[in-house]
C-alpha cells in the first residue's frame, strides 16, 4: 500500500511540529502549510488523502480552505479540523469536515482520527 499523504495546515509552529511528528511516526507522508494560500497550492499539487486544518489562519481561513477543498475536482480527502474551540467546528464546519481534534493535541486521539 502506498504511503498516504497528510496536509497539515497550521500557523502555530509547535502545534504543526507535534502533528507532523505523530503523523510521521504513524507512517504518513506530511506536507506543511502555515497559511491558507500555501495550503491550497499544496493541496492542488499533491491531492493529500487527509487534511488537518486549523481554523484561524493568515490569508485564507479554515472555512474557506475546507470549502475550496470540497469543491476541487473529484478528489475528496478527509478533513479533520484542529481547533481549541470545538464550538467553531460544530457551528461552521461540521458539514465540510469529517472530524474535529481539540487542542491541546492528544497523540492517541489524533491516531484514532487518522485510522
C-alpha positions, 0 to 999 in steps of 0.5 A: 500500500502506498504511503498516504499523504497528510496536509497539515495546515497550521500557523502555530509552529509547535502545534504543526511540529507535534502533528507532523511528528505523530503523523510521521511516526504513524507512517504518513507522508506530511506536507506543511502549510502555515497559511491558507494560500500555501495550503491550497497550492499544496493541496492542488499539487499533491491531492493529500488523502487527509487534511488537518486544518486549523481554523484561524489562519493568515490569508485564507481561513479554515472555512474557506480552505475546507470549502475550496477543498470540497469543491476541487475536482473529484478528489475528496480527502478527509478533513479533520479540523484542529481547533481549541474551540470545538464550538467553531467546528460544530457551528461552521464546519461540521458539514465540510469536515469529517472530524474535529481534534481539540487542542491541546493535541492528544497523540492517541486521539489524533491516531484514532482520527487518522485510522 
